[in-house]
């Protein structure tokens, strides 16, 4: 499951950064300065990368046996700026907490 988590973490960061670029730079340029070049370039890239994000999130959710609600919330995290970073940290915590082997108690 470590490889699935790594794939998810990488694509979550990429999608998060691209979405921030789109919202923070592209949208003001398009609507404030009538220059849609950034949105026309980054928008389709974000759409494609978001599809990769969905596949990675689904793969990780399937391997970790998450409930449907958790899987859906993690998948939606790639649509709101900055939320994919929070979701990535939470997902990393959930997966590593679930895969840790209990340490024997010294006695």
N, C-alpha and C positions, 0 to 999 in steps of 0.2 A: 504494500500500500504506500510505501515511501515514494516510489516513482510517481504514482498518481497524485500524491500531495505536492510534490515538487512541480509537476506540470501545472496543477491548479494554481499554486502560488505565483509562478512566473506569469501565466496568462492573466491572473487577477491584477497584478501590478501593471502589466502592459495595457490592459483595458482601462484601468483607472487613470493612468497617465494620459492616454489618448482621449478619454472622455473629458478630462480636465482641460486639455488643450482645445478641444472642440468647444467647450462651454465658456471658458475664460478668455480665449483668444479669438476663436472662430466666430462665435455668435456676436460679440460686440463689433467685430470688423464687418460682418455681414449686415447687421441691422443699424449700426451706428455710423458706419462709414461707406456703406453700399459697396463693399468689397467681399464677394462671396467665395474667393479663391480658397481660403483655408477650410471653409465648410465643405466645399466641393471636393477637396482633396482628402481631408481627414474624416469626413462623414462616412463615405463608403468603407474606408479602412477600419473605422470603429465598428461598423456593421459586420464586416467579415470577422474581425477579432472577437466580437461579442459572440458570434456563432461558435468559434473555437472555445471561448470561455464556457459556453453552455455545455459543450461536449465534455470538457475537462471537469466541470462541476458535477455533471451527471455521472461520469465515470467514478469520481471520488465518492459521491453519495451512494452509488451502488455497492462499491467495495466496502464502505463503512456501515452499510445497512441503516442509513438515516431514514427517519420518517419523511413522508411526502412533504409535509409543511416545511421542515428544515431545508430540504432540497430546493423547494420553490423559493424560499426566502434568499438562499445563497445565490440562486440563479438570477434573481431580480436585483441583487446587489450591484451588478455590472451596469445598471441603468441610471444610477443616481451618483453624481460626482462625490468623491471621497468615501462612499460607502463600501466600495470594493476593497479598500485598504483595511477598513474595520472588519469586514467579513473575512478577509484573508487571515487576519490575526485570530479571530474567533475559530475559524475552521482549523487552523494549525493547532490551536489549543485542544479542540475537541478530538482531533485525530491522534495527536501525541498522547493525550490523557487516556484515550481508549486503547492504545497499543503498548503502553508501559507495562512491563512485567512487575508484579509485586516483589518487593525486596524482602528477603527473609529477616525476621526480627531477631536481633542478637540477644542471646539470653544467657 
